[in-house]
Amino acid sequence: MTTDPSARVQILRPTSDADRGWLEAMWNSKWGGEVMVTRGTAHRLTDAVTFIARCGGEPVGAATFVGTTANSGIELLSLNAIVPRRGVGSALLAAVENHARADGFHRIWLITTNDNLDALRFYQRRGYVIAAVHSGAVDRARRLKPGIPEVGYYGIPIHDEVELHKGL
Ligand SMILES: CC(C)(COP(=O)(O)OP(=O)(O)OC[C@H]1O[C@@H](n2cnc3c(N)ncnc32)[C@H](O)[C@@H]1OP(=O)(O)O)[C@@H](O)C(=O)NCCC(=O)NCCS
């Protein structure tokens, strides 16, 4: 990523094999593969709508989401900024929210895990509220995705799903 803090982050849909290769490698390294388990459902990130953030032409982050019905809103499945605290996560999240609004959705929701204190801070600073804590849900999700680590950020054992919502 460029060191110029004023360089603009651009949000685009993946278009090329190079984009898809970069996404696959990033999902493997950050999420242990392209499958995300949320609320007992396994989602393939390759089947979700994807936005890539670019800075100076380089990919620097990505978001994936799925829309179901207008009532249930859209679910943000993944959000990654390769270089943190440079505005990449905010730009991706704003793009997903704008896309959802334009498609007539009134709600966005997501699952993070009990160890992910930085994500909990990030989302709550952007208007998301904790709607539920699903105790032991990650322990159950390991049956579908055995590679989910036992220990996460700050050395915190990962057990629970934290559900966050935002009205659009
Ligand atoms: C959570 C995550 C997506 C946030 O992305 P990010 O790019 O670091 O987020 P941003 O840079 O937009 O915002 C983070 C903070 O940096 C600040 N910031 C942004 N640009 C900055 C800059 N140039 N200089 C200093 N601070 C800056 C923002 O203001 C923000 O602080 P605030 O919340 O107090 O407003 C990122 O940490 C990440 O990829 N985490 C790992 C994966 C993950 O947990 N994803 C979420 C669960 S699905």
The ligand as an SDF file (V2000), in Angstrom:
LIG
                    3D

 48 50  0  0  0  0  0  0  0  0999 V2000
  -11.8820   -4.4120   11.5170 C   0  0  0  0  0  0  0  0  0  0  0  0
  -11.1150   -3.8700   10.3050 C   0  0  0  0  0  0  0  0  0  0  0  0
  -11.8250   -4.2740    9.0210 C   0  0  0  0  0  0  0  0  0  0  0  0
  -11.0650   -2.3390   10.3810 C   0  0  0  0  0  0  0  0  0  0  0  0
  -10.4520   -1.8530    9.1940 O   0  0  0  0  0  0  0  0  0  0  0  0
   -9.4830   -0.5690    9.1790 P   0  0  0  0  0  0  0  0  0  0  0  0
   -9.0920   -0.3460    7.7770 O   0  0  0  0  0  0  0  0  0  0  0  0
   -8.4080   -0.6990   10.1770 O   0  0  0  0  0  0  0  0  0  0  0  0
  -10.5040    0.5620    9.6270 O   0  0  0  0  0  0  0  0  0  0  0  0
  -10.3400    2.1380    9.4000 P   0  0  0  0  0  0  0  0  0  0  0  0
   -8.9160    2.4740    9.1170 O   0  0  0  0  0  0  0  0  0  0  0  0
  -11.3470    2.5600    8.4160 O   0  0  0  0  0  0  0  0  0  0  0  0
  -10.7820    2.6710   10.8070 O   0  0  0  0  0  0  0  0  0  0  0  0
  -10.0820    2.2760   11.9840 C   0  0  0  0  0  0  0  0  0  0  0  0
   -9.6390    3.5100   12.7420 C   0  0  0  0  0  0  0  0  0  0  0  0
   -8.5060    4.0910   12.0970 O   0  0  0  0  0  0  0  0  0  0  0  0
   -8.7370    5.4730   11.9330 C   0  0  0  0  0  0  0  0  0  0  0  0
   -8.0340    5.9340   10.7390 N   0  0  0  0  0  0  0  0  0  0  0  0
   -8.4140    5.7900    9.4600 C   0  0  0  0  0  0  0  0  0  0  0  0
   -7.4900    6.3420    8.6300 N   0  0  0  0  0  0  0  0  0  0  0  0
   -6.5050    6.7980    9.4310 C   0  0  0  0  0  0  0  0  0  0  0  0
   -5.2650    7.4490    9.1840 C   0  0  0  0  0  0  0  0  0  0  0  0
   -4.8490    7.7310    7.9280 N   0  0  0  0  0  0  0  0  0  0  0  0
   -4.4860    7.7790   10.2470 N   0  0  0  0  0  0  0  0  0  0  0  0
   -4.8910    7.4830   11.5070 C   0  0  0  0  0  0  0  0  0  0  0  0
   -6.0450    6.8720   11.8060 N   0  0  0  0  0  0  0  0  0  0  0  0
   -6.8460    6.5340   10.7840 C   0  0  0  0  0  0  0  0  0  0  0  0
  -10.2230    5.5830   11.7820 C   0  0  0  0  0  0  0  0  0  0  0  0
  -10.6870    6.8870   12.0810 O   0  0  0  0  0  0  0  0  0  0  0  0
  -10.7050    4.5560   12.7520 C   0  0  0  0  0  0  0  0  0  0  0  0
  -10.8160    5.0400   14.0700 O   0  0  0  0  0  0  0  0  0  0  0  0
  -12.2610    5.3330   14.7090 P   0  0  0  0  0  0  0  0  0  0  0  0
  -12.9650    4.0080   14.7460 O   0  0  0  0  0  0  0  0  0  0  0  0
  -11.9310    5.8640   16.0500 O   0  0  0  0  0  0  0  0  0  0  0  0
  -12.9270    6.2960   13.7860 O   0  0  0  0  0  0  0  0  0  0  0  0
   -9.6420   -4.3840   10.2670 C   0  0  0  0  0  0  0  0  0  0  0  0
   -9.0630   -4.1430   11.5160 O   0  0  0  0  0  0  0  0  0  0  0  0
   -9.4780   -5.8560    9.9200 C   0  0  0  0  0  0  0  0  0  0  0  0
   -9.2880   -6.2190    8.7560 O   0  0  0  0  0  0  0  0  0  0  0  0
   -9.5130   -6.7370   10.9440 N   0  0  0  0  0  0  0  0  0  0  0  0
   -9.2640   -8.1870   10.7340 C   0  0  0  0  0  0  0  0  0  0  0  0
  -10.4650   -8.8720   10.1140 C   0  0  0  0  0  0  0  0  0  0  0  0
  -11.7100   -8.6550   10.9360 C   0  0  0  0  0  0  0  0  0  0  0  0
  -11.7050   -8.8360   12.1330 O   0  0  0  0  0  0  0  0  0  0  0  0
  -12.8120   -8.2270   10.2720 N   0  0  0  0  0  0  0  0  0  0  0  0
  -14.0490   -7.9050   10.9650 C   0  0  0  0  0  0  0  0  0  0  0  0
  -14.8820   -9.0810   11.3160 C   0  0  0  0  0  0  0  0  0  0  0  0
  -15.8000   -9.6540    9.8850 S   0  0  0  0  0  0  0  0  0  0  0  0
  1  2  1  0
  2  3  1  0
  2  4  1  0
  2 36  1  0
  4  5  1  0
  5  6  1  0
  6  7  2  0
  6  8  1  0
  6  9  1  0
  9 10  1  0
 10 11  2  0
 10 12  1  0
 10 13  1  0
 13 14  1  0
 14 15  1  0
 15 16  1  0
 15 30  1  0
 16 17  1  0
 17 18  1  0
 17 28  1  0
 18 19  1  0
 18 27  1  0
 19 20  2  0
 20 21  1  0
 21 22  1  0
 21 27  2  0
 22 23  1  0
 22 24  2  0
 24 25  1  0
 25 26  2  0
 26 27  1  0
 28 29  1  0
 28 30  1  0
 30 31  1  0
 31 32  1  0
 32 33  2  0
 32 34  1  0
 32 35  1  0
 36 37  1  0
 36 38  1  0
 38 39  2  0
 38 40  1  0
 40 41  1  0
 41 42  1  0
 42 43  1  0
 43 44  2  0
 43 45  1  0
 45 46  1  0
 46 47  1  0
 47 48  1  0
M  END
$$$$
